[in-house]
Amino acid sequence: MTDTWAATVAPGHHYVAGAKLRPLTLGHAVLMERIGLVEILTRLEFHAFVGICSRDYKAGMNWLGWFLSPVGQWYYQRKPLPKAYNQALGEAMAYLVQSQQMPELMGSDSNMAKGAKWGAPTLQLMRTIGLSKLNYTPSEIMDAPFGQLMWDIISFNEVNGGSKIIHGALAEGLARLDELTKQQKEAAVES
């Protein structure tokens, strides 16, 4: 888990199809949500993704105005990809997956999921927790690394009695328990 944690909370710049991208931020996720960019399957979606993730939040907002204009749409629909289609889109997906790696969690008895509890979108909940509980400021939260914010929220939840991050002795104990359960099932089948 340590490697996952370090790579997620202290990411460096990434290069996707030759474009230098900033670490994924909450602001990037909000801008992609704004334009409905869920998957990167087309040339236009690839250019939207690179245009957003290569800038900070404020610059991304400004760029998005150009991108969404008729001239911007015309330009980016015709702009070639810098690499082969599958390679460019594969690198984009690898960046998104790496930027959002989270630990395995185990719920606590006092905080077990009982269905949908909140009506607000997840990104808004993350913003609210970051501002109200984790001392992020309104001026910095939209440029906070997305993975760092998720780890901050999960760690804060654990410290306050919520779900436990499965790591170290706990992970070893659970793996041993799984092995014992498997052995018991195999012994029951044999007898």
C-alpha positions as CSV (number, residue, x, y, z in Angstrom):
1,M,0.0,0.0,0.0
2,T,2.8,2.4,0.7
3,D,3.8,2.6,-3.0
4,T,0.2,3.2,-3.9
5,W,-0.2,5.9,-1.3
6,A,3.0,7.7,-2.2
7,A,2.3,7.6,-5.9
8,T,-1.2,8.8,-5.4
9,V,-0.7,11.6,-2.8
10,A,2.6,12.9,-4.2
11,P,2.3,12.5,-7.9
12,G,4.6,14.1,-10.4
13,H,3.7,15.4,-13.8
14,H,2.6,12.8,-16.3
15,Y,3.1,12.6,-20.0
16,V,0.2,11.4,-22.0
17,A,0.8,11.1,-25.7
18,G,3.6,13.7,-25.4
19,A,1.4,16.2,-23.5
20,K,2.6,17.2,-20.0
21,L,-0.3,16.9,-17.6
22,R,-0.5,18.2,-14.0
23,P,-1.5,15.8,-11.2
24,L,-5.2,15.1,-11.4
25,T,-7.0,17.6,-9.1
26,L,-10.5,18.0,-7.7
27,G,-10.9,20.9,-10.1
28,H,-10.0,18.7,-13.1
29,A,-12.6,16.2,-12.0
30,V,-15.2,19.0,-11.6
31,L,-14.5,20.4,-15.1
32,M,-14.6,16.9,-16.7
33,E,-17.9,16.3,-14.9
34,R,-19.2,19.7,-16.2
35,I,-18.8,18.6,-19.8
36,G,-19.8,15.0,-19.2
37,L,-16.4,13.6,-19.8
38,V,-16.7,10.1,-18.2
39,E,-14.7,8.1,-20.7
40,I,-12.1,9.0,-23.2
41,L,-13.2,7.3,-26.4
42,T,-13.0,9.9,-29.1
43,R,-10.4,12.4,-30.5
44,L,-12.6,15.3,-29.1
45,E,-12.8,13.7,-25.7
46,F,-9.0,13.1,-25.7
47,H,-8.3,16.8,-26.5
48,A,-10.8,17.9,-23.8
49,F,-9.1,15.7,-21.3
50,V,-5.6,17.0,-22.1
51,G,-6.8,20.6,-22.3
52,I,-8.3,20.3,-18.8
53,C,-5.6,18.2,-17.1
54,S,-2.6,20.2,-18.5
55,R,-3.8,23.4,-16.7
56,D,-4.7,24.4,-13.1
57,Y,-8.4,24.9,-12.3
58,K,-8.6,28.6,-13.2
59,A,-6.8,28.2,-16.5
60,G,-8.8,25.1,-17.3
61,M,-12.0,27.1,-16.8
62,N,-10.8,29.8,-19.2
63,W,-9.7,27.2,-21.7
64,L,-13.0,25.3,-21.5
65,G,-14.8,28.4,-22.8
66,W,-12.6,28.3,-26.0
67,F,-13.0,24.5,-26.3
68,L,-16.8,24.6,-26.0
69,S,-17.1,27.4,-28.6
70,P,-18.2,26.4,-32.1
71,V,-14.7,27.3,-33.4
72,G,-13.0,25.3,-30.6
73,Q,-15.2,22.3,-31.3
74,W,-14.4,22.5,-35.1
75,Y,-10.7,22.8,-34.4
76,Y,-10.4,20.0,-31.9
77,Q,-12.6,17.6,-33.9
78,R,-10.0,17.9,-36.7
79,K,-6.8,18.1,-34.7
80,P,-5.0,14.8,-35.0
81,L,-3.9,12.8,-32.0
82,P,-0.2,13.0,-31.2
83,K,0.1,9.2,-31.2
84,A,-1.7,6.2,-32.5
85,Y,-5.4,6.2,-31.3
86,N,-5.2,3.1,-28.9
87,Q,-1.8,4.2,-27.5
88,A,-3.0,7.8,-26.8
89,L,-6.3,6.7,-25.2
90,G,-4.5,3.9,-23.2
91,E,-2.0,6.4,-21.7
92,A,-4.9,8.7,-20.8
93,M,-6.8,5.9,-19.0
94,A,-3.6,4.8,-17.2
95,Y,-3.1,8.3,-15.9
96,L,-6.7,8.4,-14.5
97,V,-6.4,5.0,-12.9
98,Q,-3.1,5.8,-11.3
99,S,-4.3,9.1,-10.0
100,Q,-7.3,7.5,-8.1
101,Q,-5.7,4.5,-6.5
102,M,-7.2,3.9,-3.0
103,P,-6.5,1.5,-0.2
104,E,-8.7,-1.5,0.5
105,L,-11.1,-0.6,3.3
106,M,-12.9,-2.5,6.1
107,G,-16.0,-0.9,7.5
108,S,-16.3,-0.3,11.3
109,D,-19.3,-1.5,13.2
110,S,-20.4,2.1,13.9
111,N,-20.0,3.2,10.3
112,M,-21.4,0.5,8.1
113,A,-23.0,1.4,4.8
114,K,-26.8,1.2,4.8
115,G,-27.5,2.4,1.3
116,A,-27.3,5.9,-0.1
117,K,-27.0,8.4,2.8
118,W,-26.2,11.7,1.0
119,G,-28.0,13.4,-1.9
120,A,-25.1,15.7,-2.9
121,P,-22.7,14.6,-5.6
122,T,-19.5,12.8,-4.5
123,L,-17.3,15.6,-5.7
124,Q,-19.3,18.2,-3.7
125,L,-19.1,16.0,-0.6
126,M,-15.3,15.8,-1.1
127,R,-15.1,19.5,-1.4
128,T,-17.2,20.1,1.7
129,I,-15.2,17.7,3.8
130,G,-11.9,19.2,2.6
131,L,-13.1,22.7,3.4
132,S,-14.9,22.0,6.7
133,K,-12.8,19.2,8.3
134,L,-9.4,19.2,6.6
135,N,-8.5,22.9,6.5
136,Y,-8.3,23.2,2.8
137,T,-9.0,26.8,1.7
138,P,-11.5,27.7,-1.1
139,S,-8.6,29.1,-3.1
140,E,-6.5,25.9,-3.0
141,I,-9.0,23.0,-2.9
142,M,-9.8,23.1,-6.6
143,D,-6.1,22.6,-7.4
144,A,-5.5,20.0,-4.6
145,P,-4.3,16.7,-6.0
146,F,-7.4,14.4,-6.3
147,G,-5.7,11.4,-4.9
148,Q,-4.3,13.4,-1.9
149,L,-7.7,14.7,-1.1
150,M,-9.3,11.2,-1.2
151,W,-6.5,9.8,1.0
152,D,-7.0,12.8,3.4
153,I,-10.7,12.1,3.6
154,I,-10.3,8.3,4.1
155,S,-7.6,8.9,6.8
156,F,-9.7,11.5,8.6
157,N,-12.6,9.0,8.5
158,E,-10.4,6.3,10.0
159,V,-9.0,8.5,12.8
160,N,-12.6,9.3,13.7
161,G,-13.7,5.7,14.0
162,G,-14.8,5.1,10.4
163,S,-13.6,2.5,7.9
164,K,-10.2,1.1,8.5
165,I,-7.4,1.1,5.9
166,I,-6.3,-2.5,5.4
167,H,-2.5,-2.4,5.8
168,G,0.3,-4.0,7.7
169,A,-0.6,-6.3,10.6
170,L,-4.3,-6.0,9.8
171,A,-3.7,-7.0,6.1
172,E,-1.5,-9.9,7.2
173,G,-4.1,-11.1,9.8
174,L,-6.9,-10.9,7.2
175,A,-4.8,-12.9,4.7
176,R,-4.1,-15.5,7.3
177,L,-7.8,-15.7,8.2
178,D,-8.7,-16.1,4.5
179,E,-6.2,-19.0,4.3
180,L,-7.6,-20.7,7.4
181,T,-11.1,-20.4,6.1
182,K,-10.0,-21.9,2.8
183,Q,-8.3,-24.8,4.6
184,Q,-11.4,-25.4,6.7
185,K,-13.6,-25.5,3.6
186,E,-11.2,-27.9,1.8
187,A,-11.1,-30.2,4.9
188,A,-14.9,-30.2,5.1
189,V,-15.2,-31.2,1.4
190,E,-12.7,-34.0,1.9
191,S,-14.5,-35.5,4.9
